């Protein structure tokens, strides 16, 4: 998407996201999904665990239907006069003025939204919420569904009927709109959704880490040019993720050992990893499943490009920070030393790939869906 329309996409995202969170099937992330399936109580033992995925949703949403969907939702906000029409105009520009260059030819996207646009997830979410309202909740198949959850275009639901009727349901959905097509997977005992494997054992749901078969497990090399806190914090954050997703202690120990072995193969120190594993063991999983409010930090950030001198810069700044604290005018901002924040330096990709900001050439214009 042209950088000219990027601020508009960011503004639209800010407006639409609160609406998205109120949709019936909304799933915020993996943690939210786990919390929601922990509340499921299906009395019928003859169930099927199902997932659906919309093929290429972002580029398959018809402009007229997508814009009308956003219009309906914005009108419910009762914004000041003229604001809703302004936002819809912004949306039209974001959707219809997206172009790219390939082999010196300009192509304009004629359908859907660009994957990199800030507003794309919220736009797709609202479109899918409308699709559900019109074709799922009111269908004759709805009584066969115990639970229906969605993360953008990924669906998880529990089916309480025959496999034949499930296939009919999928066929029904695939004939509602010409560009919207679903793929279906189902199983009686286990299925994966996002990065979670869901299993039914003795009538209860258990969760485990799911990795795609193509996952190469290429963790950050500890010798790579990154701040030391990034390198040391990676194993801890990844192991916390395992603790959060895996519902049983015995399976957690297995997954933790597998992960630690992979980190060792990447060159991480065994002693550091054992210490991290012990720290994570002591964390209560229930605390990890609670959404925490973002902490407000009053300390000023000192932002610089990370380099081999960054550690020395930090040492010098902290050593002489008391000199700034002596200035009464600066005192409100210098009570505590700053937080060091780093930008990465330019990499090879930055030097090889550049955004094209030239105006479109009419004689070379192409339209793609």
VMD Tcl script that draws the C-alpha trace (Angstrom):
set ca {
  {0.00 0.00 0.00}
  {1.24 3.48 -0.81}
  {2.66 5.24 2.27}
  {0.34 8.18 1.47}
  {-2.61 6.15 2.78}
  {-0.83 4.52 5.73}
  {-2.00 7.14 8.30}
  {-5.58 6.60 7.11}
  {-5.24 2.83 7.58}
  {-3.90 3.37 11.12}
  {-6.81 5.71 11.98}
  {-9.36 3.23 10.62}
  {-7.76 0.43 12.62}
  {-8.13 2.48 15.82}
  {-11.82 3.08 15.08}
  {-12.75 -0.46 14.00}
  {-10.79 -2.57 16.50}
  {-13.07 -1.85 19.51}
  {-16.03 -2.94 17.35}
  {-14.25 -6.19 16.43}
  {-13.80 -7.19 20.07}
  {-17.58 -7.16 20.55}
  {-18.37 -9.61 17.75}
  {-19.93 -12.92 18.87}
  {-17.19 -15.36 17.84}
  {-14.17 -13.09 18.47}
  {-10.92 -14.71 19.64}
  {-8.18 -12.26 20.55}
  {-5.22 -14.65 20.66}
  {-4.09 -18.10 21.82}
  {-4.58 -17.26 25.50}
  {-8.12 -16.05 24.87}
  {-8.87 -19.23 22.91}
  {-7.63 -21.48 25.73}
  {-9.68 -19.58 28.30}
  {-12.80 -19.93 26.17}
  {-12.51 -23.66 25.51}
  {-11.90 -24.18 29.23}
  {-15.49 -23.02 29.78}
  {-17.03 -25.37 27.19}
  {-19.41 -28.03 28.48}
  {-20.73 -30.36 25.78}
  {-22.83 -33.14 27.27}
  {-22.97 -35.10 24.03}
  {-20.08 -37.58 23.78}
  {-20.61 -38.04 20.03}
  {-18.90 -34.83 18.92}
  {-16.47 -33.79 16.19}
  {-13.71 -31.24 16.71}
  {-13.66 -29.03 13.60}
  {-11.65 -26.21 12.10}
  {-12.28 -24.16 8.99}
  {-10.14 -21.70 7.11}
  {-11.11 -19.16 4.46}
  {-8.82 -19.39 1.44}
  {-7.00 -16.06 0.87}
  {-9.59 -14.04 2.78}
  {-7.80 -10.67 2.65}
  {-7.71 -10.65 -1.14}
  {-11.17 -12.22 -1.56}
  {-13.44 -9.64 0.09}
  {-15.51 -7.79 -2.53}
  {-15.03 -4.03 -2.11}
  {-18.73 -3.15 -2.19}
  {-19.69 -5.72 0.44}
  {-16.69 -4.93 2.66}
  {-17.29 -1.18 2.58}
  {-21.01 -1.65 3.27}
  {-20.13 -3.84 6.27}
  {-17.85 -1.16 7.72}
  {-20.50 1.49 7.01}
  {-23.09 -0.44 9.05}
  {-20.72 -0.75 12.00}
  {-19.56 2.87 11.91}
  {-23.14 4.16 11.82}
  {-23.82 2.37 15.11}
  {-21.10 4.48 16.77}
  {-23.14 7.66 16.22}
  {-20.07 9.73 15.41}
  {-20.24 13.52 14.85}
  {-21.76 14.65 11.56}
  {-19.47 14.03 8.63}
  {-16.97 11.82 10.46}
  {-18.48 8.53 9.27}
  {-18.47 9.65 5.61}
  {-14.86 10.82 5.99}
  {-13.81 7.43 7.42}
  {-15.56 5.59 4.60}
  {-13.79 7.77 2.05}
  {-10.49 6.91 3.73}
  {-11.40 3.22 3.55}
  {-12.17 3.47 -0.18}
  {-8.79 5.05 -0.82}
  {-6.99 2.43 1.25}
  {-8.77 -0.41 -0.57}
  {-8.88 0.91 -4.12}
  {-5.59 2.78 -4.41}
  {-3.29 -0.09 -3.51}
  {-0.69 -0.86 -6.16}
  {2.65 -2.61 -6.60}
  {5.34 -3.02 -9.23}
  {6.49 -6.24 -10.84}
  {8.99 -6.32 -13.69}
  {8.61 -2.58 -14.22}
  {4.83 -2.82 -14.61}
  {2.33 -1.27 -12.21}
  {-0.55 -3.40 -10.91}
  {-3.59 -2.10 -9.04}
  {-5.39 -4.42 -6.63}
  {-9.02 -4.61 -7.75}
  {-10.39 -6.81 -4.94}
  {-9.72 -7.34 -1.25}
  {-7.19 -5.50 0.89}
  {-3.42 -5.61 1.01}
  {-1.96 -7.98 3.62}
  {0.32 -5.31 5.09}
  {-2.34 -2.68 5.70}
  {-2.95 -1.77 9.36}
  {-6.70 -1.90 8.91}
  {-6.74 -5.29 7.11}
  {-7.30 -7.53 10.20}
  {-10.14 -5.37 11.57}
  {-11.70 -5.06 8.10}
  {-11.57 -8.84 7.57}
  {-12.88 -9.50 11.08}
  {-15.95 -7.33 10.57}
  {-16.62 -8.86 7.18}
  {-16.50 -12.37 8.66}
  {-18.75 -11.30 11.54}
  {-21.34 -10.17 8.99}
  {-20.94 -13.44 7.08}
  {-21.63 -15.35 10.31}
  {-24.69 -13.24 11.12}
  {-26.21 -13.80 7.69}
  {-25.22 -17.39 6.90}
  {-24.20 -19.26 10.07}
  {-26.25 -18.25 13.11}
  {-29.51 -18.22 11.14}
  {-28.91 -21.44 9.19}
  {-30.63 -24.77 9.76}
  {-27.18 -26.18 10.67}
  {-26.71 -23.93 13.72}
  {-28.43 -26.30 16.24}
  {-25.71 -28.88 15.44}
  {-22.94 -26.54 16.62}
  {-21.96 -26.53 20.28}
  {-19.22 -23.85 20.14}
  {-18.19 -21.42 17.40}
  {-14.96 -19.38 17.75}
  {-13.03 -17.39 15.16}
  {-9.62 -15.75 14.88}
  {-9.97 -13.55 11.77}
  {-10.47 -16.27 9.11}
  {-9.59 -19.33 11.23}
  {-12.61 -21.08 12.76}
  {-12.90 -23.60 15.58}
  {-16.21 -25.27 16.36}
  {-17.64 -28.40 17.94}
  {-20.10 -30.35 15.83}
  {-22.81 -32.49 17.40}
  {-24.19 -34.33 14.39}
  {-23.19 -36.69 11.57}
  {-20.14 -36.31 9.31}
  {-22.45 -36.23 6.29}
  {-24.32 -33.24 7.66}
  {-21.01 -31.53 8.51}
  {-19.90 -31.86 4.89}
  {-23.25 -30.44 3.79}
  {-22.68 -27.48 6.12}
  {-19.29 -26.78 4.51}
  {-20.79 -27.01 1.03}
  {-23.56 -24.65 2.09}
  {-21.04 -22.03 3.28}
  {-19.02 -22.35 0.07}
  {-22.03 -21.44 -2.05}
  {-22.99 -18.24 -0.18}
  {-20.50 -15.83 -1.84}
  {-18.51 -16.53 -5.04}
  {-15.12 -15.47 -3.64}
  {-15.39 -16.91 -0.11}
  {-14.37 -20.58 0.08}
  {-13.79 -22.65 3.21}
  {-11.56 -25.65 3.81}
  {-12.65 -28.10 6.49}
  {-10.78 -30.40 8.87}
  {-12.33 -32.52 11.61}
  {-11.53 -35.36 13.98}
  {-13.20 -37.16 16.86}
  {-10.36 -36.83 19.36}
  {-7.92 -34.03 18.42}
  {-7.50 -31.02 16.15}
  {-5.15 -28.04 15.94}
  {-6.17 -24.39 15.97}
  {-3.65 -21.52 15.83}
  {-0.63 -22.95 17.71}
  {-2.73 -25.18 19.98}
  {-3.55 -28.86 19.70}
  {-6.91 -29.60 21.31}
  {-7.65 -33.12 22.53}
  {-10.69 -34.71 24.15}
  {-9.85 -37.09 26.98}
  {-12.58 -38.57 29.19}
  {-14.96 -35.80 28.19}
  {-12.50 -33.00 29.02}
  {-10.45 -30.75 26.75}
  {-6.67 -30.79 27.05}
  {-4.29 -28.53 25.16}
  {-0.77 -28.96 23.87}
  {1.69 -27.07 21.66}
  {1.14 -27.52 17.94}
  {3.97 -27.11 15.45}
  {3.56 -27.28 11.71}
  {5.45 -30.12 10.01}
  {7.45 -27.51 8.10}
  {8.64 -25.76 11.28}
  {12.47 -25.73 11.23}
  {12.78 -24.47 14.84}
  {15.45 -21.92 13.96}
  {15.76 -19.95 17.19}
  {17.86 -16.79 17.26}
  {21.57 -17.61 17.22}
  {23.03 -16.48 20.60}
  {26.11 -15.17 18.78}
  {24.02 -12.93 16.52}
  {24.24 -9.14 16.78}
  {21.41 -8.47 19.24}
  {21.18 -6.90 22.72}
  {22.13 -9.47 25.38}
  {18.70 -9.12 27.03}
  {17.06 -10.22 23.78}
  {19.17 -13.37 23.64}
  {18.67 -14.29 27.30}
  {14.97 -13.38 27.28}
  {14.07 -15.57 24.30}
  {14.26 -19.00 26.03}
  {12.33 -17.64 29.01}
  {9.50 -16.19 26.89}
  {9.28 -19.33 24.75}
  {9.11 -21.60 27.78}
  {6.41 -19.40 29.32}
  {4.46 -19.89 26.10}
  {4.75 -23.67 26.55}
  {3.58 -23.39 30.16}
  {0.61 -21.27 29.08}
  {-0.57 -23.60 26.31}
  {0.15 -27.08 27.74}
  {-2.58 -28.05 30.18}
  {-0.91 -31.01 31.95}
  {2.30 -30.98 34.01}
  {3.71 -34.21 32.57}
  {3.35 -33.01 28.98}
  {4.85 -29.64 29.94}
  {7.98 -31.40 31.18}
  {8.27 -33.26 27.86}
  {7.80 -30.11 25.77}
  {10.16 -28.13 27.99}
  {12.90 -30.74 27.56}
  {12.37 -30.76 23.79}
  {12.62 -26.98 23.65}
  {15.70 -26.82 25.87}
  {17.46 -29.40 23.68}
  {16.69 -27.30 20.62}
  {18.15 -24.23 22.31}
  {21.28 -26.19 23.24}
  {21.69 -27.22 19.60}
  {21.57 -23.53 18.68}
  {24.44 -22.78 21.05}
  {22.68 -21.60 24.22}
  {24.37 -22.46 27.53}
  {22.93 -25.47 29.35}
  {23.33 -23.87 32.79}
  {21.35 -20.78 31.80}
  {18.59 -22.92 30.28}
  {18.26 -25.10 33.40}
  {17.90 -21.98 35.53}
  {15.21 -20.63 33.19}
  {13.35 -23.94 33.22}
  {13.27 -23.95 37.03}
  {11.97 -20.36 37.09}
  {9.15 -21.25 34.69}
  {8.25 -24.35 36.73}
  {7.51 -22.06 39.66}
  {5.12 -19.88 37.65}
  {1.43 -20.60 38.21}
  {-0.20 -21.41 34.83}
  {-3.44 -19.76 35.97}
  {-1.56 -16.44 36.20}
  {-0.33 -16.84 32.61}
  {-3.91 -17.22 31.37}
  {-5.01 -13.92 32.89}
  {-4.87 -10.90 30.62}
  {-2.60 -8.37 32.27}
  {-2.94 -4.64 31.90}
  {0.00 -2.91 30.28}
  {2.28 -1.48 32.92}
  {2.72 2.25 32.85}
  {6.40 3.12 33.04}
  {7.31 6.69 33.96}
  {10.97 6.38 33.00}
  {12.05 8.09 29.82}
  {13.19 5.84 26.96}
  {16.61 6.48 25.48}
  {16.34 5.22 21.91}
  {19.48 4.53 19.91}
  {20.64 2.22 17.16}
  {22.15 -0.92 18.66}
  {25.89 -1.18 18.13}
  {29.00 -2.64 19.72}
  {29.34 0.58 21.75}
  {25.81 0.47 23.18}
  {26.90 -1.12 26.46}
  {29.55 1.55 26.97}
  {27.07 4.33 26.15}
  {24.69 2.92 28.77}
  {27.46 2.74 31.37}
  {28.56 6.33 30.76}
  {24.99 7.65 30.84}
  {24.16 5.94 34.13}
  {27.44 7.05 35.68}
  {26.76 10.72 34.96}
  {22.99 10.80 35.23}
  {23.18 12.49 38.62}
  {24.41 15.64 36.89}
  {21.06 16.03 35.11}
  {19.24 15.41 38.39}
  {20.92 18.49 39.85}
  {19.02 20.70 37.40}
  {15.72 21.72 39.03}
  {13.99 22.31 35.67}
  {14.82 18.77 34.52}
  {14.07 17.13 37.86}
  {10.52 15.90 36.98}
  {11.97 13.87 34.10}
  {15.28 12.77 35.60}
  {14.20 11.19 38.88}
  {15.08 7.76 37.49}
  {17.63 6.91 34.79}
  {16.15 6.19 31.36}
  {15.19 2.83 29.89}
  {17.55 1.81 27.12}
  {15.67 1.03 23.92}
  {17.35 -0.05 20.71}
  {16.54 0.20 17.04}
  {18.17 -2.33 14.80}
  {20.74 -1.06 12.33}
  {20.08 -1.39 8.58}
  {20.34 -4.98 7.41}
  {20.87 -6.59 4.01}
  {17.17 -6.58 3.21}
  {16.94 -2.84 3.86}
  {19.71 -2.24 1.38}
  {18.22 -4.49 -1.31}
  {14.47 -3.86 -1.02}
  {13.00 -0.39 -1.46}
  {9.42 0.86 -1.54}
  {8.44 2.43 -4.85}
  {6.95 5.89 -4.43}
  {6.75 6.87 -8.11}
  {3.37 7.88 -9.59}
  {1.54 5.18 -11.50}
  {2.15 5.06 -15.25}
  {-1.19 4.79 -17.03}
  {0.14 2.96 -20.05}
  {1.54 0.18 -17.85}
  {-1.41 -0.13 -15.47}
  {-2.74 -3.62 -14.74}
  {-5.59 -4.81 -12.54}
  {-5.30 -7.88 -10.34}
  {-7.83 -9.51 -8.08}
}
mol new
graphics top color blue
foreach p $ca { graphics top sphere $p radius 0.5 }
foreach p [lrange $ca 0 end-1] q [lrange $ca 1 end] { graphics top cylinder $p $q radius 0.2 }
display resetview
